[in-house]
Amino acid sequence: MNRDNATGKRVVVIGAGIVGASLAYHLASKGANVTLVEAQDIASGVTATSFAWLNTSRAAPDPIALLRGAAIGDYHRLEKELPELKIQWTGALCYGAGTDEALHSSSHASTATQVTGSQILELEPQLKNPPAQALFKAEEGALDAVQATHALVAAAKDRGATVLTQTRVVAFRTVSDQVTGVETPLGTLDADVVVLAAGTGIKALTGMLGTPLPVEASPSIFIRYVAQPGAVRTLIANADMEVRQTADGTLLAAEDYRDDAAQNHPSVIARQTARVIENQLSGLGSLAPQLACVGLRPVPLDGIPIIGYLPSVGGVYVCAMHPGVVLAAVVGRLASEEIIDGRPCTALDPCRPERFFHTQ
């Protein structure tokens, strides 16, 4: 596929989850000639099983505090640019294990308010046994990660991007240690820059280039229940559950993955979690799981996102990160500025791939 008649920088983005979709949108918005390549379907990977909590607070020290701090603002920017993007800015009500320490942590001072008694019940009137105190993070929210990804892809296409689904990258074309394109069953895609945003697939893709990055698959359990709207107003996170509700009444929950034993199968965990939610919230009746599955989150070995150009192979920019949903908007903007404008961003400095290639 020869695309030499394009006027902008030719960028191939591999991976059409929310991170790849955001990159494609921001790159196309800056005039790049973008091709988004996906081995399966749009939002078919971990994006489809994301709890999608826009949670930006972490206890200090946090190497990516600057990125987290900008994440909410970038989502508000995207809402203005893309009216079809739907975000629930409900705030998050957090209590239980670890919250008492967080109440006095300066890292939460600007984003969380201590609430007690009647304030908690005003936020969540269905709580059967509200805690004595909790943190309310009013600026936080959640989104439908699949819907958001499709909205970003559609906006990228409106700005001239080409989208190829069911298209696997089988090889990279290189000239003198510079990647000049990717090989697919449909042919060759010429590229000035190739962006790797394929989640857990990044380890294999960088392995094909002889520079494998340590991106592991970290499992978590994603659960969906049918319920009457209005049971949960905020996003509730406590020692026993993380739960939120969409506008149509769907209850979403996230649980830690334990192992592959039968007693820890997602369907079993979903039933156990349903009992926990029913015990804590009134008016739900008996919750029946609609979906319970394992999602594989891409987590770099040291837990810090990997964002930037590979040091030993020219023309390859990597975006591997957890939390991908939280950072998708801000990283899409900053990475596109680096790729198109050549303007390095200091907020991304802790994330550079070079840290895995230092020699003693």
Secondary structure as the mmCIF struct_conf table of DSSP 4:
data_model
#
loop_
_struct_conf.conf_type_id
_struct_conf.id
_struct_conf.beg_label_comp_id
_struct_conf.beg_label_asym_id
_struct_conf.beg_label_seq_id
_struct_conf.end_label_comp_id
_struct_conf.end_label_asym_id
_struct_conf.end_label_seq_id
TURN_TY1_P TURN_TY1_P1 ASP A 4 ASN A 5
BEND BEND1 THR A 7 GLY A 8
STRN STRN1 ARG A 10 ILE A 14
BEND BEND2 GLY A 17 GLY A 17
HELX_RH_AL_P HELX_RH_AL_P1 ILE A 18 SER A 29
TURN_TY1_P TURN_TY1_P2 LYS A 30 GLY A 31
STRN STRN2 ASN A 33 VAL A 37
BEND BEND3 ALA A 39 GLN A 40
TURN_TY1_P TURN_TY1_P3 ILE A 42 ALA A 43
BEND BEND4 GLY A 45 GLY A 45
HELX_RH_3T_P HELX_RH_3T_P1 VAL A 46 THR A 49
STRN STRN3 TRP A 53 LEU A 54
HELX_LH_PP_P HELX_LH_PP_P1 ALA A 59 ALA A 59
BEND BEND5 ALA A 60 ALA A 60
HELX_LH_PP_P HELX_LH_PP_P2 PRO A 61 PRO A 61
TURN_TY1_P TURN_TY1_P4 PRO A 63 ILE A 64
HELX_RH_AL_P HELX_RH_AL_P2 ALA A 65 GLU A 81
TURN_TY1_P TURN_TY1_P5 PRO A 83 GLU A 84
STRN STRN4 ILE A 87 GLN A 88
STRN STRN5 ALA A 92 CYS A 94
BEND BEND6 GLY A 96 GLY A 96
TURN_TY1_P TURN_TY1_P6 ALA A 97 GLY A 98
HELX_RH_AL_P HELX_RH_AL_P3 THR A 99 LEU A 103
TURN_TY1_P TURN_TY1_P7 HIS A 104 HIS A 104
HELX_RH_3T_P HELX_RH_3T_P2 SER A 106 HIS A 108
TURN_TY1_P TURN_TY1_P8 ALA A 109 THR A 111
STRN STRN6 THR A 113 THR A 116
HELX_RH_AL_P HELX_RH_AL_P4 GLY A 117 LEU A 123
TURN_TY1_P TURN_TY1_P9 PRO A 125 GLN A 126
STRN STRN7 LEU A 127 LEU A 127
BEND BEND7 LYS A 128 ASN A 129
BEND BEND8 ALA A 132 ALA A 132
STRN STRN8 GLN A 133 LYS A 137
TURN_TY1_P TURN_TY1_P10 ALA A 138 GLU A 139
STRN STRN9 GLY A 141 LEU A 143
HELX_RH_AL_P HELX_RH_AL_P5 ALA A 145 ASP A 158
TURN_TY1_P TURN_TY1_P11 ARG A 159 GLY A 160
STRN STRN10 THR A 162 LEU A 164
BEND BEND9 GLN A 166 GLN A 166
STRN STRN11 ALA A 171 VAL A 175
TURN_TY1_P TURN_TY1_P12 SER A 176 ASP A 177
STRN STRN12 GLN A 178 THR A 184
TURN_TY1_P TURN_TY1_P13 PRO A 185 LEU A 186
STRN STRN13 GLY A 187 ASP A 190
BEND BEND10 ASP A 192 ASP A 192
STRN STRN14 VAL A 193 LEU A 196
HELX_RH_3T_P HELX_RH_3T_P3 GLY A 199 GLY A 201
HELX_RH_AL_P HELX_RH_AL_P6 ILE A 202 MET A 208
TURN_TY1_P TURN_TY1_P14 LEU A 209 GLY A 210
STRN STRN15 VAL A 215 TYR A 225
TURN_TY1_P TURN_TY1_P15 PRO A 229 GLY A 230
BEND BEND11 ALA A 231 ALA A 231
BEND BEND12 ARG A 233 THR A 234
STRN STRN16 LEU A 235 ALA A 237
BEND BEND13 ALA A 239 ASP A 240
STRN STRN17 GLU A 242 GLN A 245
TURN_TY1_P TURN_TY1_P16 ALA A 247 ASP A 248
BEND BEND14 GLY A 249 GLY A 249
STRN STRN18 LEU A 251 ASP A 256
BEND BEND15 ASP A 260 ALA A 261
HELX_RH_3T_P HELX_RH_3T_P4 ALA A 262 ASN A 264
HELX_RH_AL_P HELX_RH_AL_P7 PRO A 266 GLN A 280
STRN STRN19 LEU A 281 LEU A 281
BEND BEND16 SER A 282 GLY A 283
BEND BEND17 SER A 286 SER A 286
STRN STRN20 PRO A 289 PRO A 300
TURN_TY1_P TURN_TY1_P17 LEU A 301 ASP A 302
BEND BEND18 GLY A 303 ILE A 304
STRN STRN21 ILE A 306 TYR A 309
BEND BEND19 PRO A 311 VAL A 313
STRN STRN22 GLY A 314 GLY A 314
TURN_TY1_P TURN_TY1_P18 GLY A 315 GLY A 315
STRN STRN23 VAL A 316 ALA A 320
BEND BEND20 HIS A 322 PRO A 323
HELX_RH_AL_P HELX_RH_AL_P8 GLY A 324 SER A 336
HELX_RH_PI_P HELX_RH_PI_P1 GLU A 337 ASP A 341
HELX_RH_3T_P HELX_RH_3T_P5 THR A 346 CYS A 351
HELX_RH_3T_P HELX_RH_3T_P6 PRO A 353 PHE A 356
BEND BEND21 PHE A 357 PHE A 357
#
